[in-house]
Amino acid sequence: MSIFKPYPSALPLIAFAVLMATAPLAGCKRVPDVDANRPETALAYPPASRPVSDLAGNQWSTETARDKVGEAEEIMAAAGLKPGMTVADIGAGEGYYTVRLADRVGEDGRVLAQDIDEEAIKRLADRVARDTLDNVSIKLGAPDDPRLPENSFDRVFLVHMYHEVREPYAFLSRLRPAIREDQNGGSYDGGEVIVVDVDRPFVQHGIRPKQLFCEFEAVGYQLIGYMERPELGGYFARFRPLGKAPLPGKIKPCELEQ
């Protein structure tokens, strides 16, 4: 039995998205905008208008514990992951998702595992070599730029890491070009971004869903799916690019209650 509760149809999802978009906005205390503490490459974009969680390390839980509740299997199924797809695992850490994504997409698929922690990247490289994962590549990212090749990915996974992104508007803007473009012209068959996070305050290493939805929408993404995991206090969200990306100066930062 699935531990997710998917939307029964597209209509409730649309209504939910509209509700989130029209919910009253309330100012939250803005993070001090000290340019000296921001990467020069991010200065064209608005700073985060909410607290940012400190880096919590790369072990969210033990892999055995996560497998006992079927986490990765549930997430990959909900994301519509299929053999032959090309996917990115952002904030890959110790590689819990990397190795499972590699198995799911198979020898005809590809996985790019990315992290901004050089030591984690080294440990992950050792694991990939030890497990002979020939369909996995590894890349060092930047806090404001995932550094992914353009028009390449069917799915981009951000699992228990988005609340630690210190430059959300620059990061999400630079992520967009990497998502595979829709070639169908009818029903959408392009790439998606998959977010797994926890509905709790930033200081407790989570992010409220309304804040997540607003930040993605501000950079030109559309929410297309949302499910909850109440037994873990977590949630799953799917986004896809919508229209043209706004220019950095046109992005309106979100200021929502925590």
C-alpha positions in Angstrom: 0.0 0.0 0.0 1.4 3.4 -0.9 2.1 5.7 2.0 1.5 8.7 -0.2 -1.9 10.3 -0.7 -2.0 11.5 -4.3 -4.5 13.9 -5.6 -7.5 12.0 -7.0 -7.7 14.2 -10.1 -6.1 17.3 -11.7 -8.9 19.6 -10.6 -8.2 19.5 -6.8 -4.5 20.0 -7.6 -5.3 23.1 -9.7 -7.6 24.4 -6.9 -4.9 23.8 -4.4 -2.3 25.6 -6.5 -4.7 28.5 -7.0 -5.3 28.6 -3.2 -1.6 28.8 -2.5 -1.1 31.5 -5.1 -3.9 33.7 -3.7 -3.3 33.1 0.0 -2.7 36.3 1.9 0.9 37.2 2.1 2.4 38.4 5.3 5.8 39.9 5.8 8.4 37.8 7.6 11.6 39.1 9.0 14.0 39.6 6.1 17.4 38.0 6.3 20.0 40.8 6.4 21.1 41.6 2.9 24.8 41.7 3.3 26.3 41.6 -0.2 29.7 40.7 1.2 28.3 37.4 2.4 26.7 36.6 -1.0 28.5 35.1 -4.0 29.2 37.8 -6.6 27.6 35.5 -9.2 24.3 35.7 -7.2 24.1 39.5 -6.8 21.8 40.1 -9.8 19.1 38.0 -8.1 17.1 38.8 -5.1 18.5 37.5 -1.8 16.6 34.9 0.2 13.7 36.7 2.0 13.5 34.0 4.7 15.9 32.2 7.0 18.1 29.6 5.5 18.8 26.4 7.4 22.4 25.6 8.3 24.0 22.7 6.5 23.0 19.6 8.5 25.4 17.2 7.1 24.8 14.5 4.5 23.1 11.8 6.5 19.4 12.5 6.9 18.9 9.0 8.4 20.4 5.6 8.1 19.9 3.9 4.7 18.4 0.9 6.4 15.8 3.0 8.2 14.9 4.8 5.0 14.5 1.5 3.1 12.3 0.1 5.8 9.6 2.7 5.1 10.2 2.3 1.3 11.3 5.9 0.9 13.3 5.8 -2.3 10.9 3.3 -4.0 7.9 5.5 -3.2 9.6 8.7 -4.3 10.9 7.2 -7.6 7.5 5.7 -8.4 5.7 9.0 -7.6 8.2 10.8 -9.8 7.3 8.5 -12.7 10.9 7.4 -13.1 11.5 4.9 -15.9 14.4 2.9 -17.3 16.4 4.9 -19.8 15.8 8.3 -18.2 18.5 10.8 -17.4 18.3 12.2 -13.9 20.2 14.5 -11.6 20.6 14.0 -7.8 21.3 17.4 -6.3 22.8 17.4 -2.9 23.6 13.8 -3.3 25.7 13.5 -0.2 26.6 9.9 0.7 24.7 8.6 -2.3 21.5 7.1 -0.9 19.4 8.2 -3.8 22.3 8.1 -6.4 22.7 4.3 -6.2 19.0 3.7 -6.2 18.3 6.0 -9.1 21.1 4.3 -11.0 19.5 1.0 -10.5 16.0 2.3 -11.5 17.1 4.0 -14.8 19.2 1.0 -15.8 22.2 0.8 -18.1 20.5 2.8 -20.8 19.8 5.7 -18.3 22.2 8.2 -16.7 22.5 9.7 -13.3 24.5 12.9 -12.5 25.2 13.1 -8.8 26.0 16.7 -7.6 27.0 18.2 -4.3 28.7 21.4 -3.0 30.6 19.5 -0.4 34.0 18.4 -1.8 34.6 15.8 0.9 31.1 14.3 0.2 31.9 14.2 -3.5 35.1 12.3 -2.8 33.3 9.7 -0.7 30.6 9.4 -3.2 33.1 8.8 -6.0 34.6 6.0 -4.0 31.2 4.4 -3.5 30.4 4.7 -7.2 33.7 3.1 -8.2 33.3 0.4 -5.5 29.8 -0.5 -6.7 30.9 -0.2 -10.4 28.0 2.2 -11.3 28.9 2.8 -14.9 25.8 5.0 -15.5 26.7 7.5 -12.8 28.7 10.7 -13.2 29.7 13.1 -10.4 29.9 16.9 -10.4 30.8 19.6 -7.9 28.2 22.3 -7.8 28.0 25.8 -6.3 25.6 27.3 -3.7 23.9 29.5 -6.3 24.3 27.2 -9.4 23.8 23.5 -9.8 26.1 23.6 -12.9 24.1 21.2 -15.0 24.3 20.8 -18.8 21.4 22.3 -20.7 18.3 20.5 -21.9 19.5 17.2 -20.4 17.4 15.9 -17.5 14.0 14.1 -17.4 14.0 14.4 -13.6 16.0 16.6 -11.1 15.8 15.4 -7.5 16.2 17.8 -4.6 15.8 15.5 -1.6 16.0 17.0 2.0 18.3 19.8 0.8 16.3 22.7 -0.6 15.9 24.3 2.8 19.7 24.7 2.8 19.9 26.5 -0.5 21.2 30.0 0.4 20.4 31.6 -3.0 17.1 30.1 -4.0 16.3 32.5 -6.8 19.7 32.3 -8.5 19.8 28.5 -7.9 16.3 27.8 -9.3 16.9 30.1 -12.3 20.1 28.4 -13.3 18.5 25.0 -12.8 15.7 25.7 -15.4 17.9 25.4 -18.6 19.0 21.9 -17.5 15.4 20.5 -17.6 14.6 18.6 -20.8 12.4 20.7 -23.0 8.9 19.5 -23.9 9.1 18.0 -27.5 5.5 16.7 -27.6 3.6 19.9 -28.3 0.4 18.3 -26.9 0.5 16.6 -23.5 3.6 17.6 -21.5 6.5 15.2 -21.8 9.4 17.4 -20.7 11.5 17.3 -17.5 10.4 17.9 -13.9 11.9 18.9 -10.6 11.2 16.6 -7.7 11.4 18.1 -4.2 11.2 16.1 -0.9 11.4 18.1 2.3 9.8 18.4 5.7 7.0 20.8 6.8 8.6 22.5 9.7 10.5 25.7 10.5 13.9 26.5 8.8 15.7 26.3 12.2 14.5 22.7 12.4 15.8 21.9 8.9 12.6 22.1 6.9 10.5 24.5 4.8 6.8 25.2 4.8 5.1 24.0 1.5 3.7 27.5 0.9 7.1 29.0 0.9 8.4 26.3 -1.4 5.6 26.8 -3.9 6.0 30.6 -3.9 9.8 30.5 -4.5 9.4 28.1 -7.4 6.5 30.1 -8.9 8.6 33.3 -8.6 11.2 31.8 -11.0 8.6 30.5 -13.4 7.8 26.9 -12.3 4.4 25.3 -12.1 3.3 23.0 -9.3 2.0 19.8 -10.9 1.8 17.4 -7.9 1.9 17.4 -4.1 1.7 14.5 -1.6 2.2 14.2 2.1 4.0 11.6 4.2 2.5 12.3 7.6 4.3 9.4 9.4 7.6 11.2 8.6 6.3 14.8 8.7 7.5 15.2 5.1 6.1 16.0 1.7 6.8 15.4 -2.0 6.3 18.1 -4.7 6.7 18.1 -8.5 7.4 21.1 -10.6 7.9 21.9 -14.3 9.1 25.0 -16.1 6.2 27.3 -17.3 6.8 29.8 -20.1 9.9 31.9 -20.2 12.1 32.4 -17.1 11.8 35.9 -15.6 14.9 38.1 -15.8 16.8 38.4 -12.5 15.6 41.9 -11.9 11.9 40.9 -12.4 11.9 38.2 -9.8 9.7 39.1 -6.8 11.0 37.4 -3.7 8.5 35.7 -1.4 7.8 37.0 2.1 5.5 34.5 3.7 4.9 33.5 7.3 7.0 30.5 8.5 
